[in-house]
Amino acid sequence: MDDSEIRSRIEDLVEEERRLREGAEHTDEQRARLRQIEEDRDQLWDLLRQRDAKRQYDEDPDSAEVRPKSEVEGYLQ
């Protein structure tokens, strides 16, 4: 995936999240999907940051890999 594909996927996830959050009450399935969206989005943002860092240090951005959700979700903000 290149940067534009990653950004497009992030935008799709943001739009899906917005649609899901519009409802007043959420089913367990919707809450689970919202959590999945957040995790997927975080992984994609992490991948973009990795690609940027690799470019900054003259490395191949295509060598960046999606990190496990448990790792990405464990980062301190």
PyMOL Python script that loads the backbone (N, CA, C, O; Angstrom):
from pymol import cmd

cmd.read_pdbstr("""\
ATOM      1  N   MET A   1       0.846  -1.181   0.000  1.00  0.00           N
ATOM      2  CA  MET A   1       0.000   0.000   0.000  1.00  0.00           C
ATOM      3  C   MET A   1       0.888   1.239   0.000  1.00  0.00           C
ATOM      4  O   MET A   1       1.866   1.312   0.743  1.00  0.00           O
ATOM      5  N   ASP A   2       0.544   2.198  -0.827  1.00  0.00           N
ATOM      6  CA  ASP A   2       1.274   3.454  -0.792  1.00  0.00           C
ATOM      7  C   ASP A   2       0.530   4.442   0.119  1.00  0.00           C
ATOM      8  O   ASP A   2      -0.551   4.144   0.628  1.00  0.00           O
ATOM      9  N   ASP A   3       1.135   5.623   0.311  1.00  0.00           N
ATOM     10  CA  ASP A   3       0.561   6.602   1.237  1.00  0.00           C
ATOM     11  C   ASP A   3      -0.862   6.996   0.865  1.00  0.00           C
ATOM     12  O   ASP A   3      -1.720   7.116   1.740  1.00  0.00           O
ATOM     13  N   SER A   4      -1.122   7.198  -0.417  1.00  0.00           N
ATOM     14  CA  SER A   4      -2.471   7.620  -0.812  1.00  0.00           C
ATOM     15  C   SER A   4      -3.500   6.530  -0.531  1.00  0.00           C
ATOM     16  O   SER A   4      -4.630   6.831  -0.148  1.00  0.00           O
ATOM     17  N   GLU A   5      -3.124   5.278  -0.714  1.00  0.00           N
ATOM     18  CA  GLU A   5      -4.044   4.170  -0.406  1.00  0.00           C
ATOM     19  C   GLU A   5      -4.300   4.084   1.100  1.00  0.00           C
ATOM     20  O   GLU A   5      -5.422   3.824   1.536  1.00  0.00           O
ATOM     21  N   ILE A   6      -3.257   4.302   1.876  1.00  0.00           N
ATOM     22  CA  ILE A   6      -3.412   4.260   3.337  1.00  0.00           C
ATOM     23  C   ILE A   6      -4.327   5.396   3.784  1.00  0.00           C
ATOM     24  O   ILE A   6      -5.240   5.186   4.582  1.00  0.00           O
ATOM     25  N   ARG A   7      -4.082   6.594   3.270  1.00  0.00           N
ATOM     26  CA  ARG A   7      -4.925   7.746   3.643  1.00  0.00           C
ATOM     27  C   ARG A   7      -6.377   7.542   3.208  1.00  0.00           C
ATOM     28  O   ARG A   7      -7.302   7.906   3.934  1.00  0.00           O
ATOM     29  N   SER A   8      -6.570   6.972   2.046  1.00  0.00           N
ATOM     30  CA  SER A   8      -7.926   6.699   1.565  1.00  0.00           C
ATOM     31  C   SER A   8      -8.629   5.706   2.489  1.00  0.00           C
ATOM     32  O   SER A   8      -9.809   5.873   2.798  1.00  0.00           O
ATOM     33  N   ARG A   9      -7.923   4.694   2.921  1.00  0.00           N
ATOM     34  CA  ARG A   9      -8.498   3.698   3.839  1.00  0.00           C
ATOM     35  C   ARG A   9      -8.849   4.352   5.175  1.00  0.00           C
ATOM     36  O   ARG A   9      -9.892   4.062   5.760  1.00  0.00           O
ATOM     37  N   ILE A  10      -7.972   5.236   5.654  1.00  0.00           N
ATOM     38  CA  ILE A  10      -8.257   5.960   6.905  1.00  0.00           C
ATOM     39  C   ILE A  10      -9.532   6.786   6.741  1.00  0.00           C
ATOM     40  O   ILE A  10     -10.393   6.777   7.622  1.00  0.00           O
ATOM     41  N   GLU A  11      -9.658   7.496   5.624  1.00  0.00           N
ATOM     42  CA  GLU A  11     -10.851   8.312   5.374  1.00  0.00           C
ATOM     43  C   GLU A  11     -12.107   7.454   5.331  1.00  0.00           C
ATOM     44  O   GLU A  11     -13.151   7.852   5.847  1.00  0.00           O
ATOM     45  N   ASP A  12     -12.009   6.279   4.719  1.00  0.00           N
ATOM     46  CA  ASP A  12     -13.156   5.369   4.680  1.00  0.00           C
ATOM     47  C   ASP A  12     -13.561   4.939   6.087  1.00  0.00           C
ATOM     48  O   ASP A  12     -14.747   4.879   6.412  1.00  0.00           O
ATOM     49  N   LEU A  13     -12.567   4.641   6.914  1.00  0.00           N
ATOM     50  CA  LEU A  13     -12.856   4.224   8.289  1.00  0.00           C
ATOM     51  C   LEU A  13     -13.473   5.363   9.094  1.00  0.00           C
ATOM     52  O   LEU A  13     -14.397   5.141   9.876  1.00  0.00           O
ATOM     53  N   VAL A  14     -12.971   6.569   8.907  1.00  0.00           N
ATOM     54  CA  VAL A  14     -13.522   7.739   9.611  1.00  0.00           C
ATOM     55  C   VAL A  14     -14.981   7.949   9.207  1.00  0.00           C
ATOM     56  O   VAL A  14     -15.829   8.235  10.052  1.00  0.00           O
ATOM     57  N   GLU A  15     -15.262   7.810   7.934  1.00  0.00           N
ATOM     58  CA  GLU A  15     -16.641   7.971   7.453  1.00  0.00           C
ATOM     59  C   GLU A  15     -17.554   6.882   8.028  1.00  0.00           C
ATOM     60  O   GLU A  15     -18.674   7.170   8.450  1.00  0.00           O
ATOM     61  N   GLU A  16     -17.084   5.657   8.046  1.00  0.00           N
ATOM     62  CA  GLU A  16     -17.885   4.577   8.618  1.00  0.00           C
ATOM     63  C   GLU A  16     -18.128   4.819  10.102  1.00  0.00           C
ATOM     64  O   GLU A  16     -19.232   4.601  10.600  1.00  0.00           O
ATOM     65  N   GLU A  17     -17.098   5.269  10.801  1.00  0.00           N
ATOM     66  CA  GLU A  17     -17.244   5.565  12.235  1.00  0.00           C
ATOM     67  C   GLU A  17     -18.278   6.674  12.453  1.00  0.00           C
ATOM     68  O   GLU A  17     -19.118   6.586  13.348  1.00  0.00           O
ATOM     69  N   ARG A  18     -18.203   7.708  11.632  1.00  0.00           N
ATOM     70  CA  ARG A  18     -19.158   8.815  11.756  1.00  0.00           C
ATOM     71  C   ARG A  18     -20.590   8.328  11.580  1.00  0.00           C
ATOM     72  O   ARG A  18     -21.483   8.712  12.336  1.00  0.00           O
ATOM     73  N   ARG A  19     -20.804   7.477  10.575  1.00  0.00           N
ATOM     74  CA  ARG A  19     -22.155   6.937  10.340  1.00  0.00           C
ATOM     75  C   ARG A  19     -22.633   6.105  11.524  1.00  0.00           C
ATOM     76  O   ARG A  19     -23.789   6.206  11.936  1.00  0.00           O
ATOM     77  N   LEU A  20     -21.745   5.287  12.065  1.00  0.00           N
ATOM     78  CA  LEU A  20     -22.131   4.438  13.193  1.00  0.00           C
ATOM     79  C   LEU A  20     -22.448   5.258  14.438  1.00  0.00           C
ATOM     80  O   LEU A  20     -23.358   4.923  15.196  1.00  0.00           O
ATOM     81  N   ARG A  21     -21.696   6.328  14.645  1.00  0.00           N
ATOM     82  CA  ARG A  21     -21.890   7.142  15.851  1.00  0.00           C
ATOM     83  C   ARG A  21     -23.125   8.032  15.775  1.00  0.00           C
ATOM     84  O   ARG A  21     -23.551   8.575  16.795  1.00  0.00           O
ATOM     85  N   GLU A  22     -23.699   8.192  14.603  1.00  0.00           N
ATOM     86  CA  GLU A  22     -24.890   9.030  14.453  1.00  0.00           C
ATOM     87  C   GLU A  22     -26.088   8.489  15.220  1.00  0.00           C
ATOM     88  O   GLU A  22     -26.931   9.264  15.671  1.00  0.00           O
ATOM     89  N   GLY A  23     -26.175   7.189  15.372  1.00  0.00           N
ATOM     90  CA  GLY A  23     -27.307   6.593  16.077  1.00  0.00           C
ATOM     91  C   GLY A  23     -27.258   6.883  17.567  1.00  0.00           C
ATOM     92  O   GLY A  23     -26.186   7.072  18.142  1.00  0.00           O
ATOM     93  N   ALA A  24     -28.428   6.914  18.182  1.00  0.00           N
ATOM     94  CA  ALA A  24     -28.525   7.221  19.606  1.00  0.00           C
ATOM     95  C   ALA A  24     -28.040   6.060  20.469  1.00  0.00           C
ATOM     96  O   ALA A  24     -27.279   6.253  21.417  1.00  0.00           O
ATOM     97  N   GLU A  25     -28.482   4.870  20.133  1.00  0.00           N
ATOM     98  CA  GLU A  25     -28.074   3.691  20.899  1.00  0.00           C
ATOM     99  C   GLU A  25     -27.368   2.723  19.966  1.00  0.00           C
ATOM    100  O   GLU A  25     -27.691   2.625  18.782  1.00  0.00           O
ATOM    101  N   HIS A  26     -26.401   2.015  20.522  1.00  0.00           N
ATOM    102  CA  HIS A  26     -25.610   1.093  19.708  1.00  0.00           C
ATOM    103  C   HIS A  26     -25.754  -0.332  20.220  1.00  0.00           C
ATOM    104  O   HIS A  26     -25.798  -0.579  21.425  1.00  0.00           O
ATOM    105  N   THR A  27     -25.826  -1.248  19.289  1.00  0.00           N
ATOM    106  CA  THR A  27     -25.871  -2.661  19.653  1.00  0.00           C
ATOM    107  C   THR A  27     -24.458  -3.107  20.038  1.00  0.00           C
ATOM    108  O   THR A  27     -23.485  -2.392  19.798  1.00  0.00           O
ATOM    109  N   ASP A  28     -24.361  -4.275  20.625  1.00  0.00           N
ATOM    110  CA  ASP A  28     -23.046  -4.824  20.952  1.00  0.00           C
ATOM    111  C   ASP A  28     -22.200  -4.981  19.690  1.00  0.00           C
ATOM    112  O   ASP A  28     -20.990  -4.755  19.700  1.00  0.00           O
ATOM    113  N   GLU A  29     -22.862  -5.371  18.611  1.00  0.00           N
ATOM    114  CA  GLU A  29     -22.158  -5.540  17.334  1.00  0.00           C
ATOM    115  C   GLU A  29     -21.604  -4.199  16.829  1.00  0.00           C
ATOM    116  O   GLU A  29     -20.479  -4.138  16.333  1.00  0.00           O
ATOM    117  N   GLN A  30     -22.388  -3.141  16.957  1.00  0.00           N
ATOM    118  CA  GLN A  30     -21.935  -1.821  16.517  1.00  0.00           C
ATOM    119  C   GLN A  30     -20.786  -1.318  17.385  1.00  0.00           C
ATOM    120  O   GLN A  30     -19.832  -0.733  16.872  1.00  0.00           O
ATOM    121  N   ARG A  31     -20.869  -1.540  18.690  1.00  0.00           N
ATOM    122  CA  ARG A  31     -19.782  -1.132  19.583  1.00  0.00           C
ATOM    123  C   ARG A  31     -18.503  -1.894  19.248  1.00  0.00           C
ATOM    124  O   ARG A  31     -17.413  -1.321  19.267  1.00  0.00           O
ATOM    125  N   ALA A  32     -18.633  -3.178  18.942  1.00  0.00           N
ATOM    126  CA  ALA A  32     -17.471  -3.977  18.564  1.00  0.00           C
ATOM    127  C   ALA A  32     -16.879  -3.453  17.255  1.00  0.00           C
ATOM    128  O   ALA A  32     -15.659  -3.381  17.107  1.00  0.00           O
ATOM    129  N   ARG A  33     -17.741  -3.092  16.311  1.00  0.00           N
ATOM    130  CA  ARG A  33     -17.249  -2.565  15.039  1.00  0.00           C
ATOM    131  C   ARG A  33     -16.556  -1.218  15.240  1.00  0.00           C
ATOM    132  O   ARG A  33     -15.535  -0.951  14.607  1.00  0.00           O
ATOM    133  N   LEU A  34     -17.096  -0.367  16.111  1.00  0.00           N
ATOM    134  CA  LEU A  34     -16.452   0.911  16.397  1.00  0.00           C
ATOM    135  C   LEU A  34     -15.054   0.700  16.980  1.00  0.00           C
ATOM    136  O   LEU A  34     -14.113   1.407  16.618  1.00  0.00           O
ATOM    137  N   ARG A  35     -14.925  -0.258  17.866  1.00  0.00           N
ATOM    138  CA  ARG A  35     -13.617  -0.563  18.444  1.00  0.00           C
ATOM    139  C   ARG A  35     -12.665  -1.058  17.349  1.00  0.00           C
ATOM    140  O   ARG A  35     -11.498  -0.668  17.309  1.00  0.00           O
ATOM    141  N   GLN A  36     -13.167  -1.908  16.474  1.00  0.00           N
ATOM    142  CA  GLN A  36     -12.354  -2.431  15.363  1.00  0.00           C
ATOM    143  C   GLN A  36     -11.889  -1.299  14.452  1.00  0.00           C
ATOM    144  O   GLN A  36     -10.737  -1.270  14.018  1.00  0.00           O
ATOM    145  N   ILE A  37     -12.794  -0.371  14.168  1.00  0.00           N
ATOM    146  CA  ILE A  37     -12.455   0.779  13.325  1.00  0.00           C
ATOM    147  C   ILE A  37     -11.335   1.586  13.973  1.00  0.00           C
ATOM    148  O   ILE A  37     -10.369   1.954  13.307  1.00  0.00           O
ATOM    149  N   GLU A  38     -11.461   1.861  15.271  1.00  0.00           N
ATOM    150  CA  GLU A  38     -10.442   2.631  15.976  1.00  0.00           C
ATOM    151  C   GLU A  38      -9.087   1.942  15.916  1.00  0.00           C
ATOM    152  O   GLU A  38      -8.068   2.590  15.682  1.00  0.00           O
ATOM    153  N   GLU A  39      -9.073   0.636  16.125  1.00  0.00           N
ATOM    154  CA  GLU A  39      -7.822  -0.118  16.095  1.00  0.00           C
ATOM    155  C   GLU A  39      -7.218  -0.135  14.694  1.00  0.00           C
ATOM    156  O   GLU A  39      -6.014   0.059  14.530  1.00  0.00           O
ATOM    157  N   ASP A  40      -8.051  -0.367  13.694  1.00  0.00           N
ATOM    158  CA  ASP A  40      -7.563  -0.381  12.312  1.00  0.00           C
ATOM    159  C   ASP A  40      -7.004   0.985  11.924  1.00  0.00           C
ATOM    160  O   ASP A  40      -5.949   1.080  11.297  1.00  0.00           O
ATOM    161  N   ARG A  41      -7.714   2.028  12.299  1.00  0.00           N
ATOM    162  CA  ARG A  41      -7.275   3.395  11.995  1.00  0.00           C
ATOM    163  C   ARG A  41      -5.941   3.699  12.669  1.00  0.00           C
ATOM    164  O   ARG A  41      -5.049   4.282  12.052  1.00  0.00           O
ATOM    165  N   ASP A  42      -5.802   3.303  13.936  1.00  0.00           N
ATOM    166  CA  ASP A  42      -4.543   3.520  14.650  1.00  0.00           C
ATOM    167  C   ASP A  42      -3.385   2.788  13.969  1.00  0.00           C
ATOM    168  O   ASP A  42      -2.284   3.329  13.867  1.00  0.00           O
ATOM    169  N   GLN A  43      -3.626   1.579  13.510  1.00  0.00           N
ATOM    170  CA  GLN A  43      -2.588   0.827  12.808  1.00  0.00           C
ATOM    171  C   GLN A  43      -2.180   1.542  11.518  1.00  0.00           C
ATOM    172  O   GLN A  43      -0.995   1.611  11.194  1.00  0.00           O
ATOM    173  N   LEU A  44      -3.145   2.064  10.797  1.00  0.00           N
ATOM    174  CA  LEU A  44      -2.835   2.743   9.546  1.00  0.00           C
ATOM    175  C   LEU A  44      -2.066   4.040   9.787  1.00  0.00           C
ATOM    176  O   LEU A  44      -1.131   4.349   9.049  1.00  0.00           O
ATOM    177  N   TRP A  45      -2.451   4.802  10.814  1.00  0.00           N
ATOM    178  CA  TRP A  45      -1.696   6.016  11.145  1.00  0.00           C
ATOM    179  C   TRP A  45      -0.269   5.657  11.549  1.00  0.00           C
ATOM    180  O   TRP A  45       0.678   6.349  11.176  1.00  0.00           O
ATOM    181  N   ASP A  46      -0.121   4.588  12.302  1.00  0.00           N
ATOM    182  CA  ASP A  46       1.219   4.144  12.689  1.00  0.00           C
ATOM    183  C   ASP A  46       2.030   3.777  11.450  1.00  0.00           C
ATOM    184  O   ASP A  46       3.211   4.116  11.362  1.00  0.00           O
ATOM    185  N   LEU A  47       1.420   3.098  10.506  1.00  0.00           N
ATOM    186  CA  LEU A  47       2.105   2.718   9.279  1.00  0.00           C
ATOM    187  C   LEU A  47       2.556   3.961   8.504  1.00  0.00           C
ATOM    188  O   LEU A  47       3.670   3.991   7.981  1.00  0.00           O
ATOM    189  N   LEU A  48       1.706   4.978   8.427  1.00  0.00           N
ATOM    190  CA  LEU A  48       2.097   6.223   7.755  1.00  0.00           C
ATOM    191  C   LEU A  48       3.284   6.874   8.453  1.00  0.00           C
ATOM    192  O   LEU A  48       4.208   7.354   7.796  1.00  0.00           O
ATOM    193  N   ARG A  49       3.260   6.888   9.785  1.00  0.00           N
ATOM    194  CA  ARG A  49       4.381   7.480  10.533  1.00  0.00           C
ATOM    195  C   ARG A  49       5.666   6.699  10.292  1.00  0.00           C
ATOM    196  O   ARG A  49       6.737   7.289  10.147  1.00  0.00           O
ATOM    197  N   GLN A  50       5.563   5.369  10.250  1.00  0.00           N
ATOM    198  CA  GLN A  50       6.743   4.558   9.946  1.00  0.00           C
ATOM    199  C   GLN A  50       7.292   4.895   8.563  1.00  0.00           C
ATOM    200  O   GLN A  50       8.500   5.058   8.389  1.00  0.00           O
ATOM    201  N   ARG A  51       6.403   4.996   7.587  1.00  0.00           N
ATOM    202  CA  ARG A  51       6.827   5.290   6.215  1.00  0.00           C
ATOM    203  C   ARG A  51       7.511   6.658   6.144  1.00  0.00           C
ATOM    204  O   ARG A  51       8.527   6.814   5.466  1.00  0.00           O
ATOM    205  N   ASP A  52       6.950   7.649   6.848  1.00  0.00           N
ATOM    206  CA  ASP A  52       7.563   8.981   6.885  1.00  0.00           C
ATOM    207  C   ASP A  52       8.955   8.930   7.512  1.00  0.00           C
ATOM    208  O   ASP A  52       9.893   9.550   7.011  1.00  0.00           O
ATOM    209  N   ALA A  53       9.081   8.189   8.607  1.00  0.00           N
ATOM    210  CA  ALA A  53      10.377   8.077   9.283  1.00  0.00           C
ATOM    211  C   ALA A  53      11.409   7.397   8.383  1.00  0.00           C
ATOM    212  O   ALA A  53      12.567   7.813   8.339  1.00  0.00           O
ATOM    213  N   LYS A  54      10.999   6.375   7.681  1.00  0.00           N
ATOM    214  CA  LYS A  54      11.923   5.685   6.771  1.00  0.00           C
ATOM    215  C   LYS A  54      12.390   6.622   5.660  1.00  0.00           C
ATOM    216  O   LYS A  54      13.567   6.624   5.298  1.00  0.00           O
ATOM    217  N   ARG A  55      11.479   7.407   5.129  1.00  0.00           N
ATOM    218  CA  ARG A  55      11.864   8.384   4.096  1.00  0.00           C
ATOM    219  C   ARG A  55      12.853   9.399   4.658  1.00  0.00           C
ATOM    220  O   ARG A  55      13.833   9.762   4.007  1.00  0.00           O
ATOM    221  N   GLN A  56      12.576   9.850   5.884  1.00  0.00           N
ATOM    222  CA  GLN A  56      13.438  10.850   6.526  1.00  0.00           C
ATOM    223  C   GLN A  56      14.872  10.342   6.655  1.00  0.00           C
ATOM    224  O   GLN A  56      15.821  11.121   6.565  1.00  0.00           O
ATOM    225  N   TYR A  57      15.028   9.040   6.867  1.00  0.00           N
ATOM    226  CA  TYR A  57      16.359   8.463   7.048  1.00  0.00           C
ATOM    227  C   TYR A  57      16.827   7.692   5.814  1.00  0.00           C
ATOM    228  O   TYR A  57      17.637   6.770   5.905  1.00  0.00           O
ATOM    229  N   ASP A  58      16.297   8.093   4.664  1.00  0.00           N
ATOM    230  CA  ASP A  58      16.691   7.515   3.372  1.00  0.00           C
ATOM    231  C   ASP A  58      16.574   6.001   3.321  1.00  0.00           C
ATOM    232  O   ASP A  58      17.411   5.320   2.729  1.00  0.00           O
ATOM    233  N   GLU A  59      15.534   5.487   3.944  1.00  0.00           N
ATOM    234  CA  GLU A  59      15.221   4.064   3.872  1.00  0.00           C
ATOM    235  C   GLU A  59      13.989   3.882   2.986  1.00  0.00           C
ATOM    236  O   GLU A  59      13.278   4.844   2.693  1.00  0.00           O
ATOM    237  N   ASP A  60      13.751   2.675   2.574  1.00  0.00           N
ATOM    238  CA  ASP A  60      12.615   2.362   1.705  1.00  0.00           C
ATOM    239  C   ASP A  60      11.317   2.363   2.513  1.00  0.00           C
ATOM    240  O   ASP A  60      11.148   1.522   3.396  1.00  0.00           O
ATOM    241  N   PRO A  61      10.395   3.291   2.229  1.00  0.00           N
ATOM    242  CA  PRO A  61       9.135   3.324   2.973  1.00  0.00           C
ATOM    243  C   PRO A  61       8.300   2.067   2.778  1.00  0.00           C
ATOM    244  O   PRO A  61       7.476   1.729   3.628  1.00  0.00           O
ATOM    245  N   ASP A  62       8.507   1.373   1.662  1.00  0.00           N
ATOM    246  CA  ASP A  62       7.752   0.150   1.410  1.00  0.00           C
ATOM    247  C   ASP A  62       8.171  -0.994   2.321  1.00  0.00           C
ATOM    248  O   ASP A  62       7.515  -2.035   2.357  1.00  0.00           O
ATOM    249  N   SER A  63       9.261  -0.804   3.056  1.00  0.00           N
ATOM    250  CA  SER A  63       9.683  -1.849   3.995  1.00  0.00           C
ATOM    251  C   SER A  63       8.953  -1.730   5.338  1.00  0.00           C
ATOM    252  O   SER A  63       9.084  -2.603   6.196  1.00  0.00           O
ATOM    253  N   ALA A  64       8.183  -0.650   5.518  1.00  0.00           N
ATOM    254  CA  ALA A  64       7.385  -0.496   6.739  1.00  0.00           C
ATOM    255  C   ALA A  64       6.294  -1.557   6.756  1.00  0.00           C
ATOM    256  O   ALA A  64       5.727  -1.899   5.719  1.00  0.00           O
ATOM    257  N   GLU A  65       6.012  -2.066   7.931  1.00  0.00           N
ATOM    258  CA  GLU A  65       5.005  -3.106   8.077  1.00  0.00           C
ATOM    259  C   GLU A  65       3.984  -2.721   9.128  1.00  0.00           C
ATOM    260  O   GLU A  65       4.288  -2.002  10.080  1.00  0.00           O
ATOM    261  N   VAL A  66       2.777  -3.206   8.943  1.00  0.00           N
ATOM    262  CA  VAL A  66       1.724  -2.976   9.927  1.00  0.00           C
ATOM    263  C   VAL A  66       2.110  -3.701  11.209  1.00  0.00           C
ATOM    264  O   VAL A  66       2.403  -4.896  11.210  1.00  0.00           O
ATOM    265  N   ARG A  67       2.101  -2.943  12.295  1.00  0.00           N
ATOM    266  CA  ARG A  67       2.428  -3.553  13.588  1.00  0.00           C
ATOM    267  C   ARG A  67       1.176  -4.167  14.192  1.00  0.00           C
ATOM    268  O   ARG A  67       0.059  -3.765  13.865  1.00  0.00           O
ATOM    269  N   PRO A  68       1.364  -5.147  15.079  1.00  0.00           N
ATOM    270  CA  PRO A  68       0.204  -5.783  15.726  1.00  0.00           C
ATOM    271  C   PRO A  68      -0.628  -4.760  16.500  1.00  0.00           C
ATOM    272  O   PRO A  68      -0.100  -3.793  17.051  1.00  0.00           O
ATOM    273  N   LYS A  69      -1.927  -4.996  16.527  1.00  0.00           N
ATOM    274  CA  LYS A  69      -2.823  -4.088  17.252  1.00  0.00           C
ATOM    275  C   LYS A  69      -2.415  -3.934  18.706  1.00  0.00           C
ATOM    276  O   LYS A  69      -2.476  -2.838  19.262  1.00  0.00           O
ATOM    277  N   SER A  70      -1.997  -5.035  19.323  1.00  0.00           N
ATOM    278  CA  SER A  70      -1.622  -4.972  20.739  1.00  0.00           C
ATOM    279  C   SER A  70      -0.452  -4.013  20.944  1.00  0.00           C
ATOM    280  O   SER A  70      -0.379  -3.344  21.975  1.00  0.00           O
ATOM    281  N   GLU A  71       0.446  -3.938  19.997  1.00  0.00           N
ATOM    282  CA  GLU A  71       1.582  -3.022  20.103  1.00  0.00           C
ATOM    283  C   GLU A  71       1.141  -1.580  19.874  1.00  0.00           C
ATOM    284  O   GLU A  71       1.484  -0.690  20.652  1.00  0.00           O
ATOM    285  N   VAL A  72       0.387  -1.354  18.813  1.00  0.00           N
ATOM    286  CA  VAL A  72      -0.050   0.007  18.475  1.00  0.00           C
ATOM    287  C   VAL A  72      -0.972   0.566  19.556  1.00  0.00           C
ATOM    288  O   VAL A  72      -0.852   1.734  19.923  1.00  0.00           O
ATOM    289  N   GLU A  73      -1.869  -0.234  20.057  1.00  0.00           N
ATOM    290  CA  GLU A  73      -2.817   0.233  21.067  1.00  0.00           C
ATOM    291  C   GLU A  73      -2.142   0.442  22.422  1.00  0.00           C
ATOM    292  O   GLU A  73      -2.708   1.091  23.301  1.00  0.00           O
ATOM    293  N   GLY A  74      -0.946  -0.098  22.596  1.00  0.00           N
ATOM    294  CA  GLY A  74      -0.239   0.054  23.864  1.00  0.00           C
ATOM    295  C   GLY A  74       0.619   1.290  23.943  1.00  0.00           C
ATOM    296  O   GLY A  74       1.216   1.549  24.988  1.00  0.00           O
ATOM    297  N   TYR A  75       0.706   2.081  22.857  1.00  0.00           N
ATOM    298  CA  TYR A  75       1.519   3.294  22.871  1.00  0.00           C
ATOM    299  C   TYR A  75       0.924   4.298  23.828  1.00  0.00           C
ATOM    300  O   TYR A  75      -0.295   4.419  23.950  1.00  0.00           O
ATOM    301  N   LEU A  76       1.794   5.012  24.501  1.00  0.00           N
ATOM    302  CA  LEU A  76       1.341   6.101  25.376  1.00  0.00           C
ATOM    303  C   LEU A  76       1.071   7.322  24.525  1.00  0.00           C
ATOM    304  O   LEU A  76       1.813   7.609  23.586  1.00  0.00           O
ATOM    305  N   GLN A  77       0.020   8.037  24.848  1.00  0.00           N
ATOM    306  CA  GLN A  77      -0.323   9.248  24.097  1.00  0.00           C
ATOM    307  C   GLN A  77       0.353  10.441  24.682  1.00  0.00           C
ATOM    308  O   GLN A  77       0.182  11.553  24.182  1.00  0.00           O
TER     309      GLN A  77
END
""", "prot")
cmd.dss("prot")
cmd.show_as("cartoon", "prot")
cmd.util.cbc("prot")
cmd.orient("prot")
